[in-house]
Amino acid sequence: MQKQADGVSSITPAQRRRAVIAAVLGNAFEFFDFAIYGMFAVVIAKVFFPAVNDINSIMATVAVFGAAFVLRPVGGVLLGMYTDIAGRKKALSLTVILMALGTGMIGLVPPYAAIGIAAPMLIVFARLLQGFSMGGEFSSAVSMLIEYAPKHLRGLYGSWQMSSQGLAFSLGSLSAFLLTQGLSQEALESWGWRIPFLLGILIGPIGFYIRQRVAESPEFVEAMKTRPAQPRSPLAEVLSRFPKEVMCGFGLIVVGAAASYVVIIYLPIFGVTQLGLTLGQVQLSTFLACLILLVLCPIAGYCSDQIGRKPVLFTAIITYGLVVYPLFSHFLESRSLEAMILIQCSLAVCMSFFWGPMPATMAELFPVRIRSTGLSLSFNLGGALFGGLAPLYLTYLLRETGNPMVPAYYLMMSTVFGLAATWALDFNKARAAQASWQAS
């Protein structure tokens, strides 16, 4: 039961626990559904996108992976505004059901050999549905976590969103590894790869049930009491009053998303198609790297609560940018499982320390009533342009240039955006802007 203290709803430990579980587990379910497409990209290429050579087949597969990100900004804006109007709880329940539908569809679509061009078209539709859902997931989950968190622990609570992505990628890579090791190549390509996608159908009702049991964010409920009788669109408010904050969030997401989709999704594809590693090897390496993200993101978030967001972000992004080139050079020279583990796990350590503080950093830039819309804009524009489309960019550039260092250059470029965004962060001005907006 909620009590009132100084006009602000106090929250019991049980309510906080329930909110964290609803946001984190539901988010992990969604990212698991979204990520396993990348984990099985090499197999999906053969099943749905047969081509005259492997590189063109992979190009088609990663293009469809990126197609989900084309619709993510649309889903992000619409679901972000829905979250700021209808509430965090309703939006989170909706996104998990949409994700389950898209994932289940991928698991059920017959192969190209059976139904021809209809097969890849249905896969594209399913990925677009996933992308629409994912567009609203990050902002809704982060808003819920931050608004339930004690103010001195927002970094820790927000970091659970990123930790849940580590959990999702861990489960995805582990399931891929077990299936690859336990099945013959023929069985894996004919039916084995479908198992994780079909499990996604079950994840929908489970996630929906969990999220229906959590109460609406008290901070959001309190903010709605001061909402004008005829409020402007949350999108219009964000664009007109908080453009700098959107751009700061965008820059942080560029470095975070590029790291996610290159280190976790693309490097395994690169290792198999370019360096001759086996599916089992790259999936094992990815699993270990994701475990690091799972464990270290909350530690990084807590550190940002103790010493500040900017010091943690600056240190992590600079270190990450400095180690990318030598690690990738060693990976190309060695072409071994050990080198794969070294590069993924080392980069995962750095990623954890800019992933962890990122949700709280971005959430604190926007007032409660339009927070989800602001987060959605930053997250989905940065994620779409520099994250989800990264495997397509890199596969194309690799084919055109023949330079295997392209992924390293891409990651180093993304750090420029991250450092510029961190340098531009000014929480005092952001709070003043929020106070001015709320008073107007």
Contacts in CASP RR format, 6 or more apart in sequence:
PFRMAT RR
TARGET T0000
AUTHOR 0000-0000-0000
METHOD contacts of the structure
MODEL  1
MQKQADGVSSITPAQRRRAVIAAVLGNAFEFFDFAIYGMFAVVIAKVFFP
AVNDINSIMATVAVFGAAFVLRPVGGVLLGMYTDIAGRKKALSLTVILMA
LGTGMIGLVPPYAAIGIAAPMLIVFARLLQGFSMGGEFSSAVSMLIEYAP
KHLRGLYGSWQMSSQGLAFSLGSLSAFLLTQGLSQEALESWGWRIPFLLG
ILIGPIGFYIRQRVAESPEFVEAMKTRPAQPRSPLAEVLSRFPKEVMCGF
GLIVVGAAASYVVIIYLPIFGVTQLGLTLGQVQLSTFLACLILLVLCPIA
GYCSDQIGRKPVLFTAIITYGLVVYPLFSHFLESRSLEAMILIQCSLAVC
MSFFWGPMPATMAELFPVRIRSTGLSLSFNLGGALFGGLAPLYLTYLLRE
TGNPMVPAYYLMMSTVFGLAATWALDFNKARAAQASWQAS
1 12 0 8 1.000
2 9 0 8 1.000
2 10 0 8 1.000
2 11 0 8 1.000
2 12 0 8 1.000
2 15 0 8 1.000
2 215 0 8 1.000
2 218 0 8 1.000
3 9 0 8 1.000
3 10 0 8 1.000
4 10 0 8 1.000
7 222 0 8 1.000
8 218 0 8 1.000
8 219 0 8 1.000
8 222 0 8 1.000
9 218 0 8 1.000
9 219 0 8 1.000
9 221 0 8 1.000
9 222 0 8 1.000
11 148 0 8 1.000
11 218 0 8 1.000
15 148 0 8 1.000
15 215 0 8 1.000
16 148 0 8 1.000
16 149 0 8 1.000
18 213 0 8 1.000
18 214 0 8 1.000
18 215 0 8 1.000
19 144 0 8 1.000
19 145 0 8 1.000
19 148 0 8 1.000
19 214 0 8 1.000
19 215 0 8 1.000
19 217 0 8 1.000
20 145 0 8 1.000
20 148 0 8 1.000
20 157 0 8 1.000
20 160 0 8 1.000
21 210 0 8 1.000
21 214 0 8 1.000
22 92 0 8 1.000
22 144 0 8 1.000
22 210 0 8 1.000
22 211 0 8 1.000
22 213 0 8 1.000
22 214 0 8 1.000
23 92 0 8 1.000
23 141 0 8 1.000
23 144 0 8 1.000
23 145 0 8 1.000
23 160 0 8 1.000
23 161 0 8 1.000
23 164 0 8 1.000
24 141 0 8 1.000
24 145 0 8 1.000
24 160 0 8 1.000
24 161 0 8 1.000
24 163 0 8 1.000
24 164 0 8 1.000
24 167 0 8 1.000
25 164 0 8 1.000
25 207 0 8 1.000
25 210 0 8 1.000
26 92 0 8 1.000
26 96 0 8 1.000
26 141 0 8 1.000
26 164 0 8 1.000
26 207 0 8 1.000
26 210 0 8 1.000
26 211 0 8 1.000
27 137 0 8 1.000
27 138 0 8 1.000
27 141 0 8 1.000
27 161 0 8 1.000
27 164 0 8 1.000
27 165 0 8 1.000
27 168 0 8 1.000
28 164 0 8 1.000
28 165 0 8 1.000
28 166 0 8 1.000
28 167 0 8 1.000
28 168 0 8 1.000
28 171 0 8 1.000
29 96 0 8 1.000
29 99 0 8 1.000
29 168 0 8 1.000
29 200 0 8 1.000
29 203 0 8 1.000
29 204 0 8 1.000
29 206 0 8 1.000
29 207 0 8 1.000
30 95 0 8 1.000
30 96 0 8 1.000
30 99 0 8 1.000
30 133 0 8 1.000
30 134 0 8 1.000
30 137 0 8 1.000
30 168 0 8 1.000
31 134 0 8 1.000
31 137 0 8 1.000
31 164 0 8 1.000
31 165 0 8 1.000
31 166 0 8 1.000
31 168 0 8 1.000
31 169 0 8 1.000
32 168 0 8 1.000
32 169 0 8 1.000
32 171 0 8 1.000
32 172 0 8 1.000
32 196 0 8 1.000
32 200 0 8 1.000
32 203 0 8 1.000
33 99 0 8 1.000
33 100 0 8 1.000
33 102 0 8 1.000
33 103 0 8 1.000
33 130 0 8 1.000
33 197 0 8 1.000
33 200 0 8 1.000
33 203 0 8 1.000
34 68 0 8 1.000
34 99 0 8 1.000
34 103 0 8 1.000
34 130 0 8 1.000
34 131 0 8 1.000
34 134 0 8 1.000
34 168 0 8 1.000
35 168 0 8 1.000
35 169 0 8 1.000
35 172 0 8 1.000
35 264 0 8 1.000
35 265 0 8 1.000
36 103 0 8 1.000
36 172 0 8 1.000
36 175 0 8 1.000
36 176 0 8 1.000
36 196 0 8 1.000
36 197 0 8 1.000
37 44 0 8 1.000
37 65 0 8 1.000
37 106 0 8 1.000
37 127 0 8 1.000
37 130 0 8 1.000
38 44 0 8 1.000
38 65 0 8 1.000
38 265 0 8 1.000
38 269 0 8 1.000
38 391 0 8 1.000
39 172 0 8 1.000
39 173 0 8 1.000
39 175 0 8 1.000
39 176 0 8 1.000
39 196 0 8 1.000
39 265 0 8 1.000
39 268 0 8 1.000
39 283 0 8 1.000
39 286 0 8 1.000
40 176 0 8 1.000
40 193 0 8 1.000
40 196 0 8 1.000
41 58 0 8 1.000
41 61 0 8 1.000
41 62 0 8 1.000
41 65 0 8 1.000
41 265 0 8 1.000
41 269 0 8 1.000
41 391 0 8 1.000
42 58 0 8 1.000
42 61 0 8 1.000
42 269 0 8 1.000
42 272 0 8 1.000
42 273 0 8 1.000
42 279 0 8 1.000
43 188 0 8 1.000
43 189 0 8 1.000
43 193 0 8 1.000
43 279 0 8 1.000
44 61 0 8 1.000
44 123 0 8 1.000
44 193 0 8 1.000
45 54 0 8 1.000
45 57 0 8 1.000
45 58 0 8 1.000
45 60 0 8 1.000
45 61 0 8 1.000
46 57 0 8 1.000
46 189 0 8 1.000
47 111 0 8 1.000
47 112 0 8 1.000
47 189 0 8 1.000
47 193 0 8 1.000
48 61 0 8 1.000
48 109 0 8 1.000
48 111 0 8 1.000
48 112 0 8 1.000
48 119 0 8 1.000
48 120 0 8 1.000
48 123 0 8 1.000
49 57 0 8 1.000
49 60 0 8 1.000
49 61 0 8 1.000
49 64 0 8 1.000
49 112 0 8 1.000
49 120 0 8 1.000
50 57 0 8 1.000
50 112 0 8 1.000
50 113 0 8 1.000
51 57 0 8 1.000
51 59 0 8 1.000
51 60 0 8 1.000
54 273 0 8 1.000
55 273 0 8 1.000
55 395 0 8 1.000
55 399 0 8 1.000
58 269 0 8 1.000
58 273 0 8 1.000
58 395 0 8 1.000
59 392 0 8 1.000
59 395 0 8 1.000
59 396 0 8 1.000
59 399 0 8 1.000
60 120 0 8 1.000
62 266 0 8 1.000
62 269 0 8 1.000
62 391 0 8 1.000
62 392 0 8 1.000
62 395 0 8 1.000
63 392 0 8 1.000
64 120 0 8 1.000
64 123 0 8 1.000
64 124 0 8 1.000
64 127 0 8 1.000
65 127 0 8 1.000
65 265 0 8 1.000
65 388 0 8 1.000
65 391 0 8 1.000
65 392 0 8 1.000
66 127 0 8 1.000
66 388 0 8 1.000
66 389 0 8 1.000
66 391 0 8 1.000
66 392 0 8 1.000
67 124 0 8 1.000
67 127 0 8 1.000
67 128 0 8 1.000
68 127 0 8 1.000
68 128 0 8 1.000
68 130 0 8 1.000
68 131 0 8 1.000
68 134 0 8 1.000
68 388 0 8 1.000
69 131 0 8 1.000
69 383 0 8 1.000
69 384 0 8 1.000
69 387 0 8 1.000
69 388 0 8 1.000
69 389 0 8 1.000
70 128 0 8 1.000
70 384 0 8 1.000
71 128 0 8 1.000
71 131 0 8 1.000
71 132 0 8 1.000
72 131 0 8 1.000
72 132 0 8 1.000
72 134 0 8 1.000
72 135 0 8 1.000
72 380 0 8 1.000
72 383 0 8 1.000
72 384 0 8 1.000
73 135 0 8 1.000
73 377 0 8 1.000
73 380 0 8 1.000
73 381 0 8 1.000
73 384 0 8 1.000
74 132 0 8 1.000
75 131 0 8 1.000
75 132 0 8 1.000
75 133 0 8 1.000
75 135 0 8 1.000
75 136 0 8 1.000
75 376 0 8 1.000
75 380 0 8 1.000
76 132 0 8 1.000
76 135 0 8 1.000
76 136 0 8 1.000
76 139 0 8 1.000
76 376 0 8 1.000
76 377 0 8 1.000
76 379 0 8 1.000
76 380 0 8 1.000
77 235 0 8 1.000
77 373 0 8 1.000
77 376 0 8 1.000
77 377 0 8 1.000
77 380 0 8 1.000
79 91 0 8 1.000
79 94 0 8 1.000
79 95 0 8 1.000
79 132 0 8 1.000
79 133 0 8 1.000
79 135 0 8 1.000
79 136 0 8 1.000
79 139 0 8 1.000
79 140 0 8 1.000
79 376 0 8 1.000
80 91 0 8 1.000
80 136 0 8 1.000
80 139 0 8 1.000
80 140 0 8 1.000
80 234 0 8 1.000
80 372 0 8 1.000
80 373 0 8 1.000
80 374 0 8 1.000
80 375 0 8 1.000
80 376 0 8 1.000
81 233 0 8 1.000
81 234 0 8 1.000
81 235 0 8 1.000
81 372 0 8 1.000
81 373 0 8 1.000
82 90 0 8 1.000
82 91 0 8 1.000
82 94 0 8 1.000
83 90 0 8 1.000
83 91 0 8 1.000
83 136 0 8 1.000
83 139 0 8 1.000
83 140 0 8 1.000
83 143 0 8 1.000
83 372 0 8 1.000
83 373 0 8 1.000
83 376 0 8 1.000
84 234 0 8 1.000
84 369 0 8 1.000
84 370 0 8 1.000
84 371 0 8 1.000
84 372 0 8 1.000
84 373 0 8 1.000
85 234 0 8 1.000
87 216 0 8 1.000
87 217 0 8 1.000
87 220 0 8 1.000
88 140 0 8 1.000
88 143 0 8 1.000
88 144 0 8 1.000
88 147 0 8 1.000
88 216 0 8 1.000
88 217 0 8 1.000
88 220 0 8 1.000
88 372 0 8 1.000
89 144 0 8 1.000
89 211 0 8 1.000
89 212 0 8 1.000
89 214 0 8 1.000
89 215 0 8 1.000
89 216 0 8 1.000
89 217 0 8 1.000
91 136 0 8 1.000
91 140 0 8 1.000
91 372 0 8 1.000
92 137 0 8 1.000
92 140 0 8 1.000
92 141 0 8 1.000
92 144 0 8 1.000
92 211 0 8 1.000
93 208 0 8 1.000
93 211 0 8 1.000
93 212 0 8 1.000
95 133 0 8 1.000
95 134 0 8 1.000
95 135 0 8 1.000
95 136 0 8 1.000
95 137 0 8 1.000
95 140 0 8 1.000
96 133 0 8 1.000
96 137 0 8 1.000
96 203 0 8 1.000
96 204 0 8 1.000
96 207 0 8 1.000
96 208 0 8 1.000
96 211 0 8 1.000
97 204 0 8 1.000
97 208 0 8 1.000
98 129 0 8 1.000
98 130 0 8 1.000
98 132 0 8 1.000
98 133 0 8 1.000
99 130 0 8 1.000
99 133 0 8 1.000
99 134 0 8 1.000
99 137 0 8 1.000
99 203 0 8 1.000
99 204 0 8 1.000
100 200 0 8 1.000
100 201 0 8 1.000
100 202 0 8 1.000
100 203 0 8 1.000
100 204 0 8 1.000
100 205 0 8 1.000
101 129 0 8 1.000
102 126 0 8 1.000
102 127 0 8 1.000
102 129 0 8 1.000
102 130 0 8 1.000
102 133 0 8 1.000
103 126 0 8 1.000
103 130 0 8 1.000
103 197 0 8 1.000
103 200 0 8 1.000
103 201 0 8 1.000
103 203 0 8 1.000
104 126 0 8 1.000
104 197 0 8 1.000
104 198 0 8 1.000
104 200 0 8 1.000
104 201 0 8 1.000
105 122 0 8 1.000
105 125 0 8 1.000
105 126 0 8 1.000
105 129 0 8 1.000
106 123 0 8 1.000
106 126 0 8 1.000
106 127 0 8 1.000
106 197 0 8 1.000
107 194 0 8 1.000
107 197 0 8 1.000
107 198 0 8 1.000
108 194 0 8 1.000
108 197 0 8 1.000
108 198 0 8 1.000
109 119 0 8 1.000
109 122 0 8 1.000
109 123 0 8 1.000
109 126 0 8 1.000
110 119 0 8 1.000
111 119 0 8 1.000
112 119 0 8 1.000
112 120 0 8 1.000
135 376 0 8 1.000
135 379 0 8 1.000
135 380 0 8 1.000
136 372 0 8 1.000
136 376 0 8 1.000
136 380 0 8 1.000
138 161 0 8 1.000
138 375 0 8 1.000
138 376 0 8 1.000
138 379 0 8 1.000
138 380 0 8 1.000
139 371 0 8 1.000
139 372 0 8 1.000
139 373 0 8 1.000
139 374 0 8 1.000
139 375 0 8 1.000
139 376 0 8 1.000
139 379 0 8 1.000
140 372 0 8 1.000
141 161 0 8 1.000
141 164 0 8 1.000
142 158 0 8 1.000
142 161 0 8 1.000
142 359 0 8 1.000
142 362 0 8 1.000
142 363 0 8 1.000
142 375 0 8 1.000
143 217 0 8 1.000
143 220 0 8 1.000
143 363 0 8 1.000
143 368 0 8 1.000
143 371 0 8 1.000
143 372 0 8 1.000
143 375 0 8 1.000
144 214 0 8 1.000
144 217 0 8 1.000
145 157 0 8 1.000
145 158 0 8 1.000
145 160 0 8 1.000
145 161 0 8 1.000
145 359 0 8 1.000
146 154 0 8 1.000
146 157 0 8 1.000
146 158 0 8 1.000
146 359 0 8 1.000
146 360 0 8 1.000
146 363 0 8 1.000
146 364 0 8 1.000
146 371 0 8 1.000
147 217 0 8 1.000
147 218 0 8 1.000
147 219 0 8 1.000
147 220 0 8 1.000
147 368 0 8 1.000
148 157 0 8 1.000
148 217 0 8 1.000
148 218 0 8 1.000
148 219 0 8 1.000
149 155 0 8 1.000
149 156 0 8 1.000
149 157 0 8 1.000
149 158 0 8 1.000
149 360 0 8 1.000
150 157 0 8 1.000
152 305 0 8 1.000
153 302 0 8 1.000
153 305 0 8 1.000
154 305 0 8 1.000
154 360 0 8 1.000
154 363 0 8 1.000
154 364 0 8 1.000
155 301 0 8 1.000
155 302 0 8 1.000
155 304 0 8 1.000
155 305 0 8 1.000
155 309 0 8 1.000
155 356 0 8 1.000
155 357 0 8 1.000
155 359 0 8 1.000
155 360 0 8 1.000
156 298 0 8 1.000
156 301 0 8 1.000
156 302 0 8 1.000
156 305 0 8 1.000
157 360 0 8 1.000
158 301 0 8 1.000
158 356 0 8 1.000
158 359 0 8 1.000
158 360 0 8 1.000
158 363 0 8 1.000
159 297 0 8 1.000
159 298 0 8 1.000
159 300 0 8 1.000
159 301 0 8 1.000
159 302 0 8 1.000
159 355 0 8 1.000
159 356 0 8 1.000
159 357 0 8 1.000
159 359 0 8 1.000
159 360 0 8 1.000
160 297 0 8 1.000
160 298 0 8 1.000
161 359 0 8 1.000
162 293 0 8 1.000
162 297 0 8 1.000
162 352 0 8 1.000
162 355 0 8 1.000
162 356 0 8 1.000
162 358 0 8 1.000
162 359 0 8 1.000
163 293 0 8 1.000
163 294 0 8 1.000
163 295 0 8 1.000
163 297 0 8 1.000
163 298 0 8 1.000
163 356 0 8 1.000
165 260 0 8 1.000
165 293 0 8 1.000
165 355 0 8 1.000
166 290 0 8 1.000
166 291 0 8 1.000
166 293 0 8 1.000
166 294 0 8 1.000
166 297 0 8 1.000
167 290 0 8 1.000
167 294 0 8 1.000
169 264 0 8 1.000
169 286 0 8 1.000
169 290 0 8 1.000
169 293 0 8 1.000
170 287 0 8 1.000
170 290 0 8 1.000
170 291 0 8 1.000
170 293 0 8 1.000
170 294 0 8 1.000
172 196 0 8 1.000
173 283 0 8 1.000
173 284 0 8 1.000
173 286 0 8 1.000
173 287 0 8 1.000
173 290 0 8 1.000
174 283 0 8 1.000
174 287 0 8 1.000
175 195 0 8 1.000
175 196 0 8 1.000
176 196 0 8 1.000
176 279 0 8 1.000
176 280 0 8 1.000
176 283 0 8 1.000
177 280 0 8 1.000
177 283 0 8 1.000
177 284 0 8 1.000
177 287 0 8 1.000
179 188 0 8 1.000
179 192 0 8 1.000
179 193 0 8 1.000
179 195 0 8 1.000
179 196 0 8 1.000
180 188 0 8 1.000
180 278 0 8 1.000
180 279 0 8 1.000
180 280 0 8 1.000
180 283 0 8 1.000
181 280 0 8 1.000
183 192 0 8 1.000
219 368 0 8 1.000
220 368 0 8 1.000
220 369 0 8 1.000
222 368 0 8 1.000
223 367 0 8 1.000
223 368 0 8 1.000
223 369 0 8 1.000
224 369 0 8 1.000
226 438 0 8 1.000
227 369 0 8 1.000
231 237 0 8 1.000
231 369 0 8 1.000
234 369 0 8 1.000
234 370 0 8 1.000
234 372 0 8 1.000
234 373 0 8 1.000
234 374 0 8 1.000
235 373 0 8 1.000
235 377 0 8 1.000
237 370 0 8 1.000
237 373 0 8 1.000
237 437 0 8 1.000
238 246 0 8 1.000
238 366 0 8 1.000
238 370 0 8 1.000
238 373 0 8 1.000
238 374 0 8 1.000
238 377 0 8 1.000
239 246 0 8 1.000
239 377 0 8 1.000
241 433 0 8 1.000
241 437 0 8 1.000
242 365 0 8 1.000
242 366 0 8 1.000
242 370 0 8 1.000
242 374 0 8 1.000
242 433 0 8 1.000
242 437 0 8 1.000
244 424 0 8 1.000
245 365 0 8 1.000
245 366 0 8 1.000
245 374 0 8 1.000
245 430 0 8 1.000
245 433 0 8 1.000
246 374 0 8 1.000
246 377 0 8 1.000
246 378 0 8 1.000
247 378 0 8 1.000
247 421 0 8 1.000
247 424 0 8 1.000
248 362 0 8 1.000
248 365 0 8 1.000
248 378 0 8 1.000
248 421 0 8 1.000
248 424 0 8 1.000
248 425 0 8 1.000
249 361 0 8 1.000
249 362 0 8 1.000
249 365 0 8 1.000
249 378 0 8 1.000
249 379 0 8 1.000
249 421 0 8 1.000
250 377 0 8 1.000
250 378 0 8 1.000
250 381 0 8 1.000
250 382 0 8 1.000
250 417 0 8 1.000
250 421 0 8 1.000
251 378 0 8 1.000
251 382 0 8 1.000
251 417 0 8 1.000
251 418 0 8 1.000
251 420 0 8 1.000
251 421 0 8 1.000
252 313 0 8 1.000
252 354 0 8 1.000
252 358 0 8 1.000
252 361 0 8 1.000
252 362 0 8 1.000
252 378 0 8 1.000
252 418 0 8 1.000
252 421 0 8 1.000
252 422 0 8 1.000
253 358 0 8 1.000
253 362 0 8 1.000
253 378 0 8 1.000
253 379 0 8 1.000
253 381 0 8 1.000
253 382 0 8 1.000
253 383 0 8 1.000
253 386 0 8 1.000
254 382 0 8 1.000
254 383 0 8 1.000
254 385 0 8 1.000
254 386 0 8 1.000
254 387 0 8 1.000
254 414 0 8 1.000
254 417 0 8 1.000
254 418 0 8 1.000
254 421 0 8 1.000
255 317 0 8 1.000
255 320 0 8 1.000
255 354 0 8 1.000
255 414 0 8 1.000
255 415 0 8 1.000
255 417 0 8 1.000
255 418 0 8 1.000
255 421 0 8 1.000
256 351 0 8 1.000
256 354 0 8 1.000
256 355 0 8 1.000
256 358 0 8 1.000
256 414 0 8 1.000
256 418 0 8 1.000
257 382 0 8 1.000
257 383 0 8 1.000
257 386 0 8 1.000
257 387 0 8 1.000
257 388 0 8 1.000
257 390 0 8 1.000
258 386 0 8 1.000
258 387 0 8 1.000
258 390 0 8 1.000
258 410 0 8 1.000
258 411 0 8 1.000
258 414 0 8 1.000
259 320 0 8 1.000
259 347 0 8 1.000
259 351 0 8 1.000
259 354 0 8 1.000
259 355 0 8 1.000
259 411 0 8 1.000
259 414 0 8 1.000
260 351 0 8 1.000
260 387 0 8 1.000
261 387 0 8 1.000
261 388 0 8 1.000
261 390 0 8 1.000
261 391 0 8 1.000
262 387 0 8 1.000
262 390 0 8 1.000
262 391 0 8 1.000
262 394 0 8 1.000
262 407 0 8 1.000
262 410 0 8 1.000
262 411 0 8 1.000
263 289 0 8 1.000
263 343 0 8 1.000
263 344 0 8 1.000
263 347 0 8 1.000
263 348 0 8 1.000
263 351 0 8 1.000
263 411 0 8 1.000
264 286 0 8 1.000
264 289 0 8 1.000
264 290 0 8 1.000
264 344 0 8 1.000
265 388 0 8 1.000
265 390 0 8 1.000
265 391 0 8 1.000
266 390 0 8 1.000
266 391 0 8 1.000
266 394 0 8 1.000
266 407 0 8 1.000
267 282 0 8 1.000
267 286 0 8 1.000
267 340 0 8 1.000
267 343 0 8 1.000
267 344 0 8 1.000
267 407 0 8 1.000
268 282 0 8 1.000
268 283 0 8 1.000
268 285 0 8 1.000
268 286 0 8 1.000
269 391 0 8 1.000
269 395 0 8 1.000
270 394 0 8 1.000
270 398 0 8 1.000
270 407 0 8 1.000
271 277 0 8 1.000
271 282 0 8 1.000
271 340 0 8 1.000
272 278 0 8 1.000
272 279 0 8 1.000
272 282 0 8 1.000
274 398 0 8 1.000
274 404 0 8 1.000
275 331 0 8 1.000
275 332 0 8 1.000
275 335 0 8 1.000
276 335 0 8 1.000
277 335 0 8 1.000
277 336 0 8 1.000
277 337 0 8 1.000
277 340 0 8 1.000
281 337 0 8 1.000
281 340 0 8 1.000
282 340 0 8 1.000
284 337 0 8 1.000
284 341 0 8 1.000
285 337 0 8 1.000
285 340 0 8 1.000
285 341 0 8 1.000
285 344 0 8 1.000
285 345 0 8 1.000
286 344 0 8 1.000
288 341 0 8 1.000
288 344 0 8 1.000
288 345 0 8 1.000
289 341 0 8 1.000
289 344 0 8 1.000
289 345 0 8 1.000
289 347 0 8 1.000
289 348 0 8 1.000
290 348 0 8 1.000
292 345 0 8 1.000
292 348 0 8 1.000
292 349 0 8 1.000
292 352 0 8 1.000
293 348 0 8 1.000
293 351 0 8 1.000
293 352 0 8 1.000
293 355 0 8 1.000
295 352 0 8 1.000
296 348 0 8 1.000
296 349 0 8 1.000
296 352 0 8 1.000
296 353 0 8 1.000
297 352 0 8 1.000
297 355 0 8 1.000
297 356 0 8 1.000
298 356 0 8 1.000
299 352 0 8 1.000
300 312 0 8 1.000
300 316 0 8 1.000
300 352 0 8 1.000
300 353 0 8 1.000
300 354 0 8 1.000
300 355 0 8 1.000
300 356 0 8 1.000
300 357 0 8 1.000
301 312 0 8 1.000
301 356 0 8 1.000
301 357 0 8 1.000
301 360 0 8 1.000
303 312 0 8 1.000
303 353 0 8 1.000
303 357 0 8 1.000
304 312 0 8 1.000
304 313 0 8 1.000
304 356 0 8 1.000
304 357 0 8 1.000
304 360 0 8 1.000
304 361 0 8 1.000
308 357 0 8 1.000
309 357 0 8 1.000
309 360 0 8 1.000
309 361 0 8 1.000
309 364 0 8 1.000
309 425 0 8 1.000
309 427 0 8 1.000
310 422 0 8 1.000
310 425 0 8 1.000
312 353 0 8 1.000
312 354 0 8 1.000
312 357 0 8 1.000
313 353 0 8 1.000
313 354 0 8 1.000
313 357 0 8 1.000
313 358 0 8 1.000
313 361 0 8 1.000
313 418 0 8 1.000
313 422 0 8 1.000
314 419 0 8 1.000
314 422 0 8 1.000
314 423 0 8 1.000
315 353 0 8 1.000
316 350 0 8 1.000
316 351 0 8 1.000
316 352 0 8 1.000
316 353 0 8 1.000
316 354 0 8 1.000
317 350 0 8 1.000
317 354 0 8 1.000
317 415 0 8 1.000
317 418 0 8 1.000
317 419 0 8 1.000
317 422 0 8 1.000
318 415 0 8 1.000
318 419 0 8 1.000
319 350 0 8 1.000
319 353 0 8 1.000
320 347 0 8 1.000
320 350 0 8 1.000
320 351 0 8 1.000
320 354 0 8 1.000
320 411 0 8 1.000
320 415 0 8 1.000
321 350 0 8 1.000
321 411 0 8 1.000
321 412 0 8 1.000
321 415 0 8 1.000
323 346 0 8 1.000
323 347 0 8 1.000
323 350 0 8 1.000
324 347 0 8 1.000
324 408 0 8 1.000
324 411 0 8 1.000
324 412 0 8 1.000
324 415 0 8 1.000
325 405 0 8 1.000
325 408 0 8 1.000
325 412 0 8 1.000
327 342 0 8 1.000
327 343 0 8 1.000
327 346 0 8 1.000
327 347 0 8 1.000
328 343 0 8 1.000
328 405 0 8 1.000
328 407 0 8 1.000
328 408 0 8 1.000
329 405 0 8 1.000
329 408 0 8 1.000
330 339 0 8 1.000
330 342 0 8 1.000
330 343 0 8 1.000
331 339 0 8 1.000
331 340 0 8 1.000
331 342 0 8 1.000
331 343 0 8 1.000
332 404 0 8 1.000
332 405 0 8 1.000
333 339 0 8 1.000
347 411 0 8 1.000
354 418 0 8 1.000
361 425 0 8 1.000
362 375 0 8 1.000
362 378 0 8 1.000
362 379 0 8 1.000
363 371 0 8 1.000
363 375 0 8 1.000
364 427 0 8 1.000
364 430 0 8 1.000
365 374 0 8 1.000
365 425 0 8 1.000
365 427 0 8 1.000
365 430 0 8 1.000
366 373 0 8 1.000
366 374 0 8 1.000
366 375 0 8 1.000
366 434 0 8 1.000
367 434 0 8 1.000
367 437 0 8 1.000
367 438 0 8 1.000
386 414 0 8 1.000
386 417 0 8 1.000
390 410 0 8 1.000
393 410 0 8 1.000
394 406 0 8 1.000
394 407 0 8 1.000
394 410 0 8 1.000
397 403 0 8 1.000
397 406 0 8 1.000
398 404 0 8 1.000
398 406 0 8 1.000
END
